[in-house]
């Protein structure tokens, strides 16, 4: 087969990105803003557990559905939620 000197105009398609949601439960005050603003319902308030300040905190219930929009990270008043991109290579 002959080698071509042509190069593609567009980059080859990459796999979709995956994200991890990290919640620091000790900082979380359970305000529910992250739960309300998440478009994929990835989070909920854990009503069975308390942090050291005797407050319910947010937890991840659908980790594979996070789309990395960072709405929860931006809206969190205590800065206790972080969205991290997974290395899928």
PDB file with one MODEL, atoms N, CA, C and O in Angstrom:
MODEL        1
ATOM      1  N   UNK A   1       0.835  -1.174   0.000  1.00  0.00           N
ATOM      2  CA  UNK A   1       0.000   0.000   0.000  1.00  0.00           C
ATOM      3  C   UNK A   1       0.887   1.248   0.000  1.00  0.00           C
ATOM      4  O   UNK A   1       1.921   1.284   0.667  1.00  0.00           O
ATOM      5  N   UNK A   2       0.483   2.243  -0.736  1.00  0.00           N
ATOM      6  CA  UNK A   2       1.260   3.471  -0.835  1.00  0.00           C
ATOM      7  C   UNK A   2       1.011   4.378   0.362  1.00  0.00           C
ATOM      8  O   UNK A   2      -0.110   4.485   0.861  1.00  0.00           O
ATOM      9  N   UNK A   3       2.073   5.025   0.808  1.00  0.00           N
ATOM     10  CA  UNK A   3       1.944   5.977   1.900  1.00  0.00           C
ATOM     11  C   UNK A   3       1.480   7.314   1.341  1.00  0.00           C
ATOM     12  O   UNK A   3       1.917   7.737   0.271  1.00  0.00           O
ATOM     13  N   UNK A   4       0.614   7.958   2.056  1.00  0.00           N
ATOM     14  CA  UNK A   4       0.097   9.249   1.638  1.00  0.00           C
ATOM     15  C   UNK A   4       0.827  10.359   2.385  1.00  0.00           C
ATOM     16  O   UNK A   4       1.158  10.213   3.561  1.00  0.00           O
ATOM     17  N   UNK A   5       1.071  11.449   1.705  1.00  0.00           N
ATOM     18  CA  UNK A   5       1.699  12.606   2.343  1.00  0.00           C
ATOM     19  C   UNK A   5       0.658  13.570   2.882  1.00  0.00           C
ATOM     20  O   UNK A   5       0.991  14.593   3.480  1.00  0.00           O
ATOM     21  N   UNK A   6      -0.599  13.234   2.665  1.00  0.00           N
ATOM     22  CA  UNK A   6      -1.673  14.107   3.137  1.00  0.00           C
ATOM     23  C   UNK A   6      -1.864  13.914   4.633  1.00  0.00           C
ATOM     24  O   UNK A   6      -1.683  12.818   5.164  1.00  0.00           O
ATOM     25  N   UNK A   7      -2.230  14.988   5.294  1.00  0.00           N
ATOM     26  CA  UNK A   7      -2.538  14.916   6.731  1.00  0.00           C
ATOM     27  C   UNK A   7      -3.983  15.344   6.929  1.00  0.00           C
ATOM     28  O   UNK A   7      -4.482  16.204   6.203  1.00  0.00           O
ATOM     29  N   UNK A   8      -4.647  14.759   7.893  1.00  0.00           N
ATOM     30  CA  UNK A   8      -6.052  15.129   8.121  1.00  0.00           C
ATOM     31  C   UNK A   8      -6.190  16.582   8.583  1.00  0.00           C
ATOM     32  O   UNK A   8      -5.328  17.112   9.284  1.00  0.00           O
ATOM     33  N   UNK A   9      -7.272  17.197   8.183  1.00  0.00           N
ATOM     34  CA  UNK A   9      -7.545  18.574   8.588  1.00  0.00           C
ATOM     35  C   UNK A   9      -7.964  18.625  10.051  1.00  0.00           C
ATOM     36  O   UNK A   9      -7.532  19.503  10.798  1.00  0.00           O
ATOM     37  N   UNK A  10      -8.801  17.687  10.452  1.00  0.00           N
ATOM     38  CA  UNK A  10      -9.290  17.645  11.824  1.00  0.00           C
ATOM     39  C   UNK A  10      -8.556  16.580  12.619  1.00  0.00           C
ATOM     40  O   UNK A  10      -8.115  15.570  12.073  1.00  0.00           O
ATOM     41  N   UNK A  11      -8.435  16.819  13.905  1.00  0.00           N
ATOM     42  CA  UNK A  11      -7.822  15.819  14.784  1.00  0.00           C
ATOM     43  C   UNK A  11      -8.747  14.614  14.891  1.00  0.00           C
ATOM     44  O   UNK A  11      -9.965  14.765  14.799  1.00  0.00           O
ATOM     45  N   UNK A  12      -8.193  13.426  15.083  1.00  0.00           N
ATOM     46  CA  UNK A  12      -9.061  12.262  15.237  1.00  0.00           C
ATOM     47  C   UNK A  12      -9.926  12.395  16.483  1.00  0.00           C
ATOM     48  O   UNK A  12      -9.513  13.018  17.460  1.00  0.00           O
ATOM     49  N   UNK A  13     -11.107  11.821  16.456  1.00  0.00           N
ATOM     50  CA  UNK A  13     -11.999  11.960  17.616  1.00  0.00           C
ATOM     51  C   UNK A  13     -11.393  11.305  18.854  1.00  0.00           C
ATOM     52  O   UNK A  13     -10.798  10.230  18.781  1.00  0.00           O
ATOM     53  N   UNK A  14     -11.556  11.972  19.976  1.00  0.00           N
ATOM     54  CA  UNK A  14     -11.055  11.450  21.251  1.00  0.00           C
ATOM     55  C   UNK A  14     -12.210  10.842  22.027  1.00  0.00           C
ATOM     56  O   UNK A  14     -13.378  11.162  21.807  1.00  0.00           O
ATOM     57  N   UNK A  15     -11.849   9.968  22.926  1.00  0.00           N
ATOM     58  CA  UNK A  15     -12.868   9.399  23.807  1.00  0.00           C
ATOM     59  C   UNK A  15     -13.432  10.512  24.688  1.00  0.00           C
ATOM     60  O   UNK A  15     -12.734  11.476  25.002  1.00  0.00           O
ATOM     61  N   UNK A  16     -14.676  10.377  25.078  1.00  0.00           N
ATOM     62  CA  UNK A  16     -15.280  11.382  25.937  1.00  0.00           C
ATOM     63  C   UNK A  16     -14.532  11.448  27.262  1.00  0.00           C
ATOM     64  O   UNK A  16     -13.975  10.453  27.727  1.00  0.00           O
ATOM     65  N   UNK A  17     -14.530  12.608  27.848  1.00  0.00           N
ATOM     66  CA  UNK A  17     -13.851  12.787  29.129  1.00  0.00           C
ATOM     67  C   UNK A  17     -14.705  12.206  30.248  1.00  0.00           C
ATOM     68  O   UNK A  17     -15.933  12.172  30.166  1.00  0.00           O
ATOM     69  N   UNK A  18     -14.031  11.757  31.283  1.00  0.00           N
ATOM     70  CA  UNK A  18     -14.713  11.261  32.463  1.00  0.00           C
ATOM     71  C   UNK A  18     -14.272  12.108  33.647  1.00  0.00           C
ATOM     72  O   UNK A  18     -13.155  12.625  33.677  1.00  0.00           O
ATOM     73  N   UNK A  19     -15.162  12.243  34.618  1.00  0.00           N
ATOM     74  CA  UNK A  19     -14.903  13.135  35.744  1.00  0.00           C
ATOM     75  C   UNK A  19     -15.149  12.428  37.068  1.00  0.00           C
ATOM     76  O   UNK A  19     -15.945  11.494  37.165  1.00  0.00           O
ATOM     77  N   UNK A  20     -14.440  12.904  38.080  1.00  0.00           N
ATOM     78  CA  UNK A  20     -14.615  12.426  39.443  1.00  0.00           C
ATOM     79  C   UNK A  20     -15.074  13.595  40.293  1.00  0.00           C
ATOM     80  O   UNK A  20     -14.543  14.699  40.170  1.00  0.00           O
ATOM     81  N   UNK A  21     -16.050  13.366  41.150  1.00  0.00           N
ATOM     82  CA  UNK A  21     -16.531  14.395  42.071  1.00  0.00           C
ATOM     83  C   UNK A  21     -15.939  14.109  43.444  1.00  0.00           C
ATOM     84  O   UNK A  21     -16.143  13.032  44.004  1.00  0.00           O
ATOM     85  N   UNK A  22     -15.208  15.077  43.982  1.00  0.00           N
ATOM     86  CA  UNK A  22     -14.617  14.945  45.316  1.00  0.00           C
ATOM     87  C   UNK A  22     -15.357  15.887  46.257  1.00  0.00           C
ATOM     88  O   UNK A  22     -15.502  17.076  45.971  1.00  0.00           O
ATOM     89  N   UNK A  23     -15.821  15.354  47.370  1.00  0.00           N
ATOM     90  CA  UNK A  23     -16.528  16.153  48.369  1.00  0.00           C
ATOM     91  C   UNK A  23     -15.803  16.028  49.696  1.00  0.00           C
ATOM     92  O   UNK A  23     -15.575  14.920  50.181  1.00  0.00           O
ATOM     93  N   UNK A  24     -15.438  17.166  50.286  1.00  0.00           N
ATOM     94  CA  UNK A  24     -14.842  17.173  51.611  1.00  0.00           C
ATOM     95  C   UNK A  24     -15.975  17.308  52.613  1.00  0.00           C
ATOM     96  O   UNK A  24     -16.452  18.409  52.887  1.00  0.00           O
ATOM     97  N   UNK A  25     -16.397  16.183  53.151  1.00  0.00           N
ATOM     98  CA  UNK A  25     -17.586  16.144  53.998  1.00  0.00           C
ATOM     99  C   UNK A  25     -17.440  16.980  55.263  1.00  0.00           C
ATOM    100  O   UNK A  25     -18.441  17.468  55.789  1.00  0.00           O
ATOM    101  N   UNK A  26     -16.231  17.157  55.760  1.00  0.00           N
ATOM    102  CA  UNK A  26     -16.042  17.956  56.974  1.00  0.00           C
ATOM    103  C   UNK A  26     -16.320  19.434  56.736  1.00  0.00           C
ATOM    104  O   UNK A  26     -16.699  20.147  57.665  1.00  0.00           O
ATOM    105  N   UNK A  27     -16.137  19.904  55.510  1.00  0.00           N
ATOM    106  CA  UNK A  27     -16.409  21.303  55.180  1.00  0.00           C
ATOM    107  C   UNK A  27     -17.861  21.535  54.808  1.00  0.00           C
ATOM    108  O   UNK A  27     -18.381  22.636  54.994  1.00  0.00           O
ATOM    109  N   UNK A  28     -18.515  20.521  54.291  1.00  0.00           N
ATOM    110  CA  UNK A  28     -19.875  20.653  53.762  1.00  0.00           C
ATOM    111  C   UNK A  28     -20.863  20.965  54.880  1.00  0.00           C
ATOM    112  O   UNK A  28     -20.830  20.344  55.943  1.00  0.00           O
ATOM    113  N   UNK A  29     -21.744  21.938  54.627  1.00  0.00           N
ATOM    114  CA  UNK A  29     -22.761  22.281  55.637  1.00  0.00           C
ATOM    115  C   UNK A  29     -24.157  21.798  55.235  1.00  0.00           C
ATOM    116  O   UNK A  29     -25.135  22.119  55.910  1.00  0.00           O
ATOM    117  N   UNK A  30     -24.261  21.030  54.144  1.00  0.00           N
ATOM    118  CA  UNK A  30     -25.544  20.443  53.756  1.00  0.00           C
ATOM    119  C   UNK A  30     -26.568  21.439  53.257  1.00  0.00           C
ATOM    120  O   UNK A  30     -27.764  21.242  53.469  1.00  0.00           O
ATOM    121  N   UNK A  31     -26.139  22.498  52.602  1.00  0.00           N
ATOM    122  CA  UNK A  31     -27.061  23.545  52.152  1.00  0.00           C
ATOM    123  C   UNK A  31     -27.939  23.110  50.973  1.00  0.00           C
ATOM    124  O   UNK A  31     -28.942  23.764  50.690  1.00  0.00           O
ATOM    125  N   UNK A  32     -27.588  22.036  50.290  1.00  0.00           N
ATOM    126  CA  UNK A  32     -28.331  21.456  49.169  1.00  0.00           C
ATOM    127  C   UNK A  32     -28.233  22.248  47.868  1.00  0.00           C
ATOM    128  O   UNK A  32     -28.916  21.900  46.905  1.00  0.00           O
ATOM    129  N   UNK A  33     -27.428  23.280  47.799  1.00  0.00           N
ATOM    130  CA  UNK A  33     -27.290  24.030  46.555  1.00  0.00           C
ATOM    131  C   UNK A  33     -26.708  23.157  45.447  1.00  0.00           C
ATOM    132  O   UNK A  33     -27.155  23.228  44.303  1.00  0.00           O
ATOM    133  N   UNK A  34     -25.724  22.342  45.777  1.00  0.00           N
ATOM    134  CA  UNK A  34     -25.107  21.479  44.773  1.00  0.00           C
ATOM    135  C   UNK A  34     -26.125  20.476  44.235  1.00  0.00           C
ATOM    136  O   UNK A  34     -26.139  20.181  43.040  1.00  0.00           O
ATOM    137  N   UNK A  35     -26.966  19.960  45.106  1.00  0.00           N
ATOM    138  CA  UNK A  35     -27.992  18.998  44.697  1.00  0.00           C
ATOM    139  C   UNK A  35     -28.987  19.654  43.745  1.00  0.00           C
ATOM    140  O   UNK A  35     -29.378  19.060  42.740  1.00  0.00           O
ATOM    141  N   UNK A  36     -29.387  20.861  44.061  1.00  0.00           N
ATOM    142  CA  UNK A  36     -30.370  21.573  43.236  1.00  0.00           C
ATOM    143  C   UNK A  36     -29.814  21.987  41.876  1.00  0.00           C
ATOM    144  O   UNK A  36     -30.551  21.989  40.890  1.00  0.00           O
ATOM    145  N   UNK A  37     -28.533  22.338  41.802  1.00  0.00           N
ATOM    146  CA  UNK A  37     -27.960  22.850  40.562  1.00  0.00           C
ATOM    147  C   UNK A  37     -27.361  21.779  39.663  1.00  0.00           C
ATOM    148  O   UNK A  37     -27.022  22.077  38.518  1.00  0.00           O
ATOM    149  N   UNK A  38     -27.218  20.551  40.132  1.00  0.00           N
ATOM    150  CA  UNK A  38     -26.638  19.482  39.317  1.00  0.00           C
ATOM    151  C   UNK A  38     -27.638  19.056  38.237  1.00  0.00           C
ATOM    152  O   UNK A  38     -28.738  18.611  38.564  1.00  0.00           O
ATOM    153  N   UNK A  39     -27.272  19.184  36.950  1.00  0.00           N
ATOM    154  CA  UNK A  39     -28.210  18.836  35.887  1.00  0.00           C
ATOM    155  C   UNK A  39     -28.422  17.330  35.725  1.00  0.00           C
ATOM    156  O   UNK A  39     -29.392  16.916  35.090  1.00  0.00           O
ATOM    157  N   UNK A  40     -27.557  16.523  36.274  1.00  0.00           N
ATOM    158  CA  UNK A  40     -27.649  15.071  36.121  1.00  0.00           C
ATOM    159  C   UNK A  40     -28.017  14.345  37.415  1.00  0.00           C
ATOM    160  O   UNK A  40     -27.988  13.115  37.454  1.00  0.00           O
ATOM    161  N   UNK A  41     -28.358  15.069  38.457  1.00  0.00           N
ATOM    162  CA  UNK A  41     -28.723  14.479  39.750  1.00  0.00           C
ATOM    163  C   UNK A  41     -27.655  13.516  40.262  1.00  0.00           C
ATOM    164  O   UNK A  41     -27.961  12.405  40.694  1.00  0.00           O
ATOM    165  N   UNK A  42     -26.416  13.951  40.209  1.00  0.00           N
ATOM    166  CA  UNK A  42     -25.289  13.132  40.649  1.00  0.00           C
ATOM    167  C   UNK A  42     -25.157  13.134  42.172  1.00  0.00           C
ATOM    168  O   UNK A  42     -24.611  12.193  42.750  1.00  0.00           O
ATOM    169  N   UNK A  43     -25.653  14.183  42.820  1.00  0.00           N
ATOM    170  CA  UNK A  43     -25.464  14.357  44.261  1.00  0.00           C
ATOM    171  C   UNK A  43     -26.766  14.272  45.035  1.00  0.00           C
ATOM    172  O   UNK A  43     -27.852  14.491  44.498  1.00  0.00           O
ATOM    173  N   UNK A  44     -26.626  13.947  46.316  1.00  0.00           N
ATOM    174  CA  UNK A  44     -27.749  14.041  47.247  1.00  0.00           C
ATOM    175  C   UNK A  44     -27.186  14.276  48.637  1.00  0.00           C
ATOM    176  O   UNK A  44     -25.999  14.057  48.879  1.00  0.00           O
ATOM    177  N   UNK A  45     -28.036  14.719  49.544  1.00  0.00           N
ATOM    178  CA  UNK A  45     -27.618  14.931  50.928  1.00  0.00           C
ATOM    179  C   UNK A  45     -27.761  13.611  51.674  1.00  0.00           C
ATOM    180  O   UNK A  45     -28.813  12.973  51.627  1.00  0.00           O
ATOM    181  N   UNK A  46     -26.709  13.212  52.354  1.00  0.00           N
ATOM    182  CA  UNK A  46     -26.708  11.962  53.122  1.00  0.00           C
ATOM    183  C   UNK A  46     -27.418  12.207  54.452  1.00  0.00           C
ATOM    184  O   UNK A  46     -26.857  12.825  55.356  1.00  0.00           O
ATOM    185  N   UNK A  47     -28.623  11.731  54.564  1.00  0.00           N
ATOM    186  CA  UNK A  47     -29.423  11.967  55.768  1.00  0.00           C
ATOM    187  C   UNK A  47     -29.120  10.977  56.889  1.00  0.00           C
ATOM    188  O   UNK A  47     -29.673  11.098  57.983  1.00  0.00           O
ATOM    189  N   UNK A  48     -28.256  10.006  56.634  1.00  0.00           N
ATOM    190  CA  UNK A  48     -27.917   9.020  57.647  1.00  0.00           C
ATOM    191  C   UNK A  48     -26.590   9.291  58.330  1.00  0.00           C
ATOM    192  O   UNK A  48     -26.298   8.695  59.367  1.00  0.00           O
ATOM    193  N   UNK A  49     -25.784  10.179  57.768  1.00  0.00           N
ATOM    194  CA  UNK A  49     -24.455  10.454  58.320  1.00  0.00           C
ATOM    195  C   UNK A  49     -24.297  11.921  58.681  1.00  0.00           C
ATOM    196  O   UNK A  49     -24.968  12.793  58.128  1.00  0.00           O
ATOM    197  N   UNK A  50     -23.395  12.170  59.621  1.00  0.00           N
ATOM    198  CA  UNK A  50     -23.092  13.526  60.061  1.00  0.00           C
ATOM    199  C   UNK A  50     -21.589  13.749  59.986  1.00  0.00           C
ATOM    200  O   UNK A  50     -20.810  12.806  60.122  1.00  0.00           O
ATOM    201  N   UNK A  51     -21.182  14.998  59.770  1.00  0.00           N
ATOM    202  CA  UNK A  51     -19.766  15.325  59.867  1.00  0.00           C
ATOM    203  C   UNK A  51     -19.457  15.752  61.313  1.00  0.00           C
ATOM    204  O   UNK A  51     -20.324  15.643  62.180  1.00  0.00           O
ATOM    205  N   UNK A  52     -18.259  16.225  61.576  1.00  0.00           N
ATOM    206  CA  UNK A  52     -17.870  16.577  62.945  1.00  0.00           C
ATOM    207  C   UNK A  52     -18.630  17.789  63.488  1.00  0.00           C
ATOM    208  O   UNK A  52     -18.636  18.027  64.696  1.00  0.00           O
ATOM    209  N   UNK A  53     -19.267  18.549  62.606  1.00  0.00           N
ATOM    210  CA  UNK A  53     -20.065  19.709  63.038  1.00  0.00           C
ATOM    211  C   UNK A  53     -21.535  19.339  63.200  1.00  0.00           C
ATOM    212  O   UNK A  53     -22.390  20.212  63.348  1.00  0.00           O
ATOM    213  N   UNK A  54     -21.822  18.038  63.171  1.00  0.00           N
ATOM    214  CA  UNK A  54     -23.163  17.472  63.317  1.00  0.00           C
ATOM    215  C   UNK A  54     -24.106  18.023  62.238  1.00  0.00           C
ATOM    216  O   UNK A  54     -25.236  18.420  62.521  1.00  0.00           O
ATOM    217  N   UNK A  55     -23.616  18.033  61.016  1.00  0.00           N
ATOM    218  CA  UNK A  55     -24.398  18.458  59.862  1.00  0.00           C
ATOM    219  C   UNK A  55     -24.428  17.343  58.832  1.00  0.00           C
ATOM    220  O   UNK A  55     -23.430  16.650  58.635  1.00  0.00           O
ATOM    221  N   UNK A  56     -25.554  17.166  58.180  1.00  0.00           N
ATOM    222  CA  UNK A  56     -25.621  16.236  57.054  1.00  0.00           C
ATOM    223  C   UNK A  56     -24.797  16.833  55.920  1.00  0.00           C
ATOM    224  O   UNK A  56     -24.700  18.054  55.801  1.00  0.00           O
ATOM    225  N   UNK A  57     -24.209  15.991  55.097  1.00  0.00           N
ATOM    226  CA  UNK A  57     -23.357  16.483  54.012  1.00  0.00           C
ATOM    227  C   UNK A  57     -23.738  15.822  52.688  1.00  0.00           C
ATOM    228  O   UNK A  57     -24.437  14.810  52.657  1.00  0.00           O
ATOM    229  N   UNK A  58     -23.265  16.417  51.607  1.00  0.00           N
ATOM    230  CA  UNK A  58     -23.552  15.902  50.265  1.00  0.00           C
ATOM    231  C   UNK A  58     -22.716  14.663  49.996  1.00  0.00           C
ATOM    232  O   UNK A  58     -21.605  14.514  50.504  1.00  0.00           O
ATOM    233  N   UNK A  59     -23.282  13.775  49.180  1.00  0.00           N
ATOM    234  CA  UNK A  59     -22.535  12.601  48.741  1.00  0.00           C
ATOM    235  C   UNK A  59     -22.856  12.337  47.280  1.00  0.00           C
ATOM    236  O   UNK A  59     -23.883  12.780  46.767  1.00  0.00           O
ATOM    237  N   UNK A  60     -21.975  11.615  46.623  1.00  0.00           N
ATOM    238  CA  UNK A  60     -22.131  11.277  45.212  1.00  0.00           C
ATOM    239  C   UNK A  60     -22.926   9.978  45.120  1.00  0.00           C
ATOM    240  O   UNK A  60     -22.565   8.977  45.739  1.00  0.00           O
ATOM    241  N   UNK A  61     -24.009  10.000  44.344  1.00  0.00           N
ATOM    242  CA  UNK A  61     -24.817   8.783  44.198  1.00  0.00           C
ATOM    243  C   UNK A  61     -24.742   8.197  42.787  1.00  0.00           C
ATOM    244  O   UNK A  61     -25.021   7.014  42.593  1.00  0.00           O
ATOM    245  N   UNK A  62     -24.364   9.020  41.798  1.00  0.00           N
ATOM    246  CA  UNK A  62     -24.236   8.548  40.413  1.00  0.00           C
ATOM    247  C   UNK A  62     -22.906   9.033  39.843  1.00  0.00           C
ATOM    248  O   UNK A  62     -22.897   9.926  38.997  1.00  0.00           O
ATOM    249  N   UNK A  63     -21.788   8.471  40.282  1.00  0.00           N
ATOM    250  CA  UNK A  63     -20.482   8.998  39.868  1.00  0.00           C
ATOM    251  C   UNK A  63     -20.205   8.925  38.372  1.00  0.00           C
ATOM    252  O   UNK A  63     -19.473   9.761  37.840  1.00  0.00           O
ATOM    253  N   UNK A  64     -20.774   7.944  37.689  1.00  0.00           N
ATOM    254  CA  UNK A  64     -20.516   7.792  36.253  1.00  0.00           C
ATOM    255  C   UNK A  64     -21.301   8.757  35.387  1.00  0.00           C
ATOM    256  O   UNK A  64     -21.041   8.851  34.187  1.00  0.00           O
ATOM    257  N   UNK A  65     -22.254   9.478  35.962  1.00  0.00           N
ATOM    258  CA  UNK A  65     -23.077  10.380  35.169  1.00  0.00           C
ATOM    259  C   UNK A  65     -22.595  11.832  35.195  1.00  0.00           C
ATOM    260  O   UNK A  65     -23.199  12.689  34.549  1.00  0.00           O
ATOM    261  N   UNK A  66     -21.535  12.119  35.918  1.00  0.00           N
ATOM    262  CA  UNK A  66     -21.011  13.488  35.975  1.00  0.00           C
ATOM    263  C   UNK A  66     -20.479  13.890  34.605  1.00  0.00           C
ATOM    264  O   UNK A  66     -19.690  13.166  33.998  1.00  0.00           O
ATOM    265  N   UNK A  67     -20.922  15.061  34.118  1.00  0.00           N
ATOM    266  CA  UNK A  67     -20.498  15.560  32.810  1.00  0.00           C
ATOM    267  C   UNK A  67     -19.445  16.656  32.910  1.00  0.00           C
ATOM    268  O   UNK A  67     -19.019  17.205  31.894  1.00  0.00           O
ATOM    269  N   UNK A  68     -19.024  16.976  34.131  1.00  0.00           N
ATOM    270  CA  UNK A  68     -17.967  17.963  34.321  1.00  0.00           C
ATOM    271  C   UNK A  68     -18.394  19.397  34.113  1.00  0.00           C
ATOM    272  O   UNK A  68     -17.565  20.234  33.757  1.00  0.00           O
ATOM    273  N   UNK A  69     -19.657  19.710  34.324  1.00  0.00           N
ATOM    274  CA  UNK A  69     -20.144  21.074  34.106  1.00  0.00           C
ATOM    275  C   UNK A  69     -19.667  22.032  35.204  1.00  0.00           C
ATOM    276  O   UNK A  69     -19.666  23.248  35.011  1.00  0.00           O
ATOM    277  N   UNK A  70     -19.269  21.490  36.342  1.00  0.00           N
ATOM    278  CA  UNK A  70     -18.731  22.244  37.487  1.00  0.00           C
ATOM    279  C   UNK A  70     -19.743  23.183  38.137  1.00  0.00           C
ATOM    280  O   UNK A  70     -19.349  24.099  38.859  1.00  0.00           O
ATOM    281  N   UNK A  71     -21.025  22.978  37.900  1.00  0.00           N
ATOM    282  CA  UNK A  71     -22.044  23.812  38.538  1.00  0.00           C
ATOM    283  C   UNK A  71     -21.982  23.664  40.060  1.00  0.00           C
ATOM    284  O   UNK A  71     -22.062  24.654  40.787  1.00  0.00           O
ATOM    285  N   UNK A  72     -21.841  22.442  40.530  1.00  0.00           N
ATOM    286  CA  UNK A  72     -21.796  22.203  41.975  1.00  0.00           C
ATOM    287  C   UNK A  72     -20.569  22.861  42.591  1.00  0.00           C
ATOM    288  O   UNK A  72     -20.645  23.437  43.676  1.00  0.00           O
ATOM    289  N   UNK A  73     -19.449  22.775  41.904  1.00  0.00           N
ATOM    290  CA  UNK A  73     -18.202  23.369  42.392  1.00  0.00           C
ATOM    291  C   UNK A  73     -18.318  24.890  42.498  1.00  0.00           C
ATOM    292  O   UNK A  73     -17.847  25.491  43.465  1.00  0.00           O
ATOM    293  N   UNK A  74     -18.940  25.497  41.510  1.00  0.00           N
ATOM    294  CA  UNK A  74     -19.081  26.956  41.490  1.00  0.00           C
ATOM    295  C   UNK A  74     -20.075  27.476  42.527  1.00  0.00           C
ATOM    296  O   UNK A  74     -19.872  28.545  43.102  1.00  0.00           O
ATOM    297  N   UNK A  75     -21.143  26.724  42.765  1.00  0.00           N
ATOM    298  CA  UNK A  75     -22.212  27.213  43.634  1.00  0.00           C
ATOM    299  C   UNK A  75     -21.943  26.924  45.111  1.00  0.00           C
ATOM    300  O   UNK A  75     -22.590  27.521  45.972  1.00  0.00           O
ATOM    301  N   UNK A  76     -21.019  26.038  45.423  1.00  0.00           N
ATOM    302  CA  UNK A  76     -20.773  25.624  46.808  1.00  0.00           C
ATOM    303  C   UNK A  76     -20.215  26.778  47.650  1.00  0.00           C
ATOM    304  O   UNK A  76     -19.118  27.261  47.373  1.00  0.00           O
ATOM    305  N   UNK A  77     -20.956  27.225  48.673  1.00  0.00           N
ATOM    306  CA  UNK A  77     -20.499  28.347  49.485  1.00  0.00           C
ATOM    307  C   UNK A  77     -19.332  27.995  50.410  1.00  0.00           C
ATOM    308  O   UNK A  77     -18.622  28.887  50.874  1.00  0.00           O
ATOM    309  N   UNK A  78     -19.131  26.710  50.680  1.00  0.00           N
ATOM    310  CA  UNK A  78     -18.034  26.308  51.571  1.00  0.00           C
ATOM    311  C   UNK A  78     -16.835  25.752  50.813  1.00  0.00           C
ATOM    312  O   UNK A  78     -15.872  25.303  51.434  1.00  0.00           O
ATOM    313  N   UNK A  79     -16.873  25.774  49.501  1.00  0.00           N
ATOM    314  CA  UNK A  79     -15.789  25.263  48.639  1.00  0.00           C
ATOM    315  C   UNK A  79     -15.389  23.848  49.035  1.00  0.00           C
ATOM    316  O   UNK A  79     -14.207  23.548  49.199  1.00  0.00           O
ATOM    317  N   UNK A  80     -16.385  22.985  49.187  1.00  0.00           N
ATOM    318  CA  UNK A  80     -16.096  21.613  49.598  1.00  0.00           C
ATOM    319  C   UNK A  80     -16.290  20.594  48.481  1.00  0.00           C
ATOM    320  O   UNK A  80     -16.170  19.393  48.726  1.00  0.00           O
ATOM    321  N   UNK A  81     -16.588  21.043  47.256  1.00  0.00           N
ATOM    322  CA  UNK A  81     -16.770  20.133  46.122  1.00  0.00           C
ATOM    323  C   UNK A  81     -15.776  20.506  45.021  1.00  0.00           C
ATOM    324  O   UNK A  81     -15.595  21.677  44.687  1.00  0.00           O
ATOM    325  N   UNK A  82     -15.140  19.472  44.471  1.00  0.00           N
ATOM    326  CA  UNK A  82     -14.191  19.669  43.382  1.00  0.00           C
ATOM    327  C   UNK A  82     -14.447  18.632  42.301  1.00  0.00           C
ATOM    328  O   UNK A  82     -14.702  17.465  42.597  1.00  0.00           O
ATOM    329  N   UNK A  83     -14.378  19.063  41.050  1.00  0.00           N
ATOM    330  CA  UNK A  83     -14.537  18.184  39.912  1.00  0.00           C
ATOM    331  C   UNK A  83     -13.157  17.955  39.314  1.00  0.00           C
ATOM    332  O   UNK A  83     -12.457  18.908  38.970  1.00  0.00           O
ATOM    333  N   UNK A  84     -12.769  16.698  39.191  1.00  0.00           N
ATOM    334  CA  UNK A  84     -11.459  16.331  38.644  1.00  0.00           C
ATOM    335  C   UNK A  84     -11.654  15.510  37.373  1.00  0.00           C
ATOM    336  O   UNK A  84     -12.509  14.625  37.315  1.00  0.00           O
ATOM    337  N   UNK A  85     -10.851  15.815  36.360  1.00  0.00           N
ATOM    338  CA  UNK A  85     -10.926  15.048  35.121  1.00  0.00           C
ATOM    339  C   UNK A  85     -10.099  13.767  35.279  1.00  0.00           C
ATOM    340  O   UNK A  85      -8.945  13.811  35.705  1.00  0.00           O
ATOM    341  N   UNK A  86     -10.704  12.634  34.932  1.00  0.00           N
ATOM    342  CA  UNK A  86     -10.014  11.350  35.032  1.00  0.00           C
ATOM    343  C   UNK A  86      -9.070  11.193  33.858  1.00  0.00           C
ATOM    344  O   UNK A  86      -9.353  11.662  32.755  1.00  0.00           O
ATOM    345  N   UNK A  87      -7.950  10.534  34.098  1.00  0.00           N
ATOM    346  CA  UNK A  87      -7.018  10.217  33.018  1.00  0.00           C
ATOM    347  C   UNK A  87      -7.438   8.888  32.417  1.00  0.00           C
ATOM    348  O   UNK A  87      -7.256   7.843  33.041  1.00  0.00           O
ATOM    349  N   UNK A  88      -8.001   8.912  31.208  1.00  0.00           N
ATOM    350  CA  UNK A  88      -8.540   7.693  30.591  1.00  0.00           C
ATOM    351  C   UNK A  88      -7.631   7.171  29.479  1.00  0.00           C
ATOM    352  O   UNK A  88      -8.075   6.405  28.624  1.00  0.00           O
ATOM    353  N   UNK A  89      -6.392   7.572  29.487  1.00  0.00           N
ATOM    354  CA  UNK A  89      -5.483   7.105  28.428  1.00  0.00           C
ATOM    355  C   UNK A  89      -4.902   5.747  28.739  1.00  0.00           C
ATOM    356  O   UNK A  89      -4.121   5.215  27.951  1.00  0.00           O
TER     357      UNK A  89
ENDMDL
END
